[in-house]
Amino acid sequence: MKDNLGTYPNDPDSDDDNILDSEEVIEGSDGYITDPMDYDSDDDGLGDGNEIFYNTDPHDVDSDDDNILDGEEVIEGSDGYITDPMDDDSDDDILIDGYEITYSIDPNDPDCDDDGLLDGTEILTYGTDPLNPDTDSDLLPDGWEIQHQLDPLVYNKDEDPDTDGLTNYEEYTHGTDPRLEDTDGDGHLDGWEVDNGYDPLDPDDPPPPSRLPEFFWEILISVAGAIAAGIVGIMFFFVKRRLKRKAEKAGAKE
């Protein structure tokens, strides 16, 4: 037998939604008035009690406006994913969850093709494929091309923009910068280093020309100074001696 509210007076939770009937008919501690005889007041697949648990709105079928019903977000339903019903972009990749589901993109993976670019950035900024790490099929990952100011939509693996003797693909495989002719700053072109068996990422390979230690130069200068002083002293001795003899001769004549 039902009471005047349509609920069962002997059942504190007539619709079995884990909210007391008395809580449903007033804006109580949960802040909502819901239907005490309807397990799921907004028909979004998530019971009213579960909506309170997940902090979703029991009167809004899609609390985060991501085009996925709240009930579908909290279970691995027809879309195969569990997402956050209170966050329209669960993986923070700049694409709302519903859009990702529609285009077979994982709403819980910000970079589905692992190319170094957010899925949303690929679609909204660069026009690349978020499910293909190399949109233009030039063997260069989209993220690497963007990082080095190359066009991820143009096949350019054989180009050499820094004219260092290495193609873009060779720069990628060697870890060098396709926009910098001397990646390690050792004075040698990357291509020359690779062709001659050196490491284009090591500034000490090839080794710099050998230089004499600083203390050697100090010793050399000291020795040179001593020699010069000795020569001057000898010259002064002979000049003084010669002048003395002249003076003696001059005195003898007088």
Summary of the structure (lengths in Angstrom):
residues: 254
radius of gyration: 42.0
end to end distance: 161.7
largest distance: 161.7
contacts: 699
relative contact order: 0.05
helix: 34%
strand: 0%
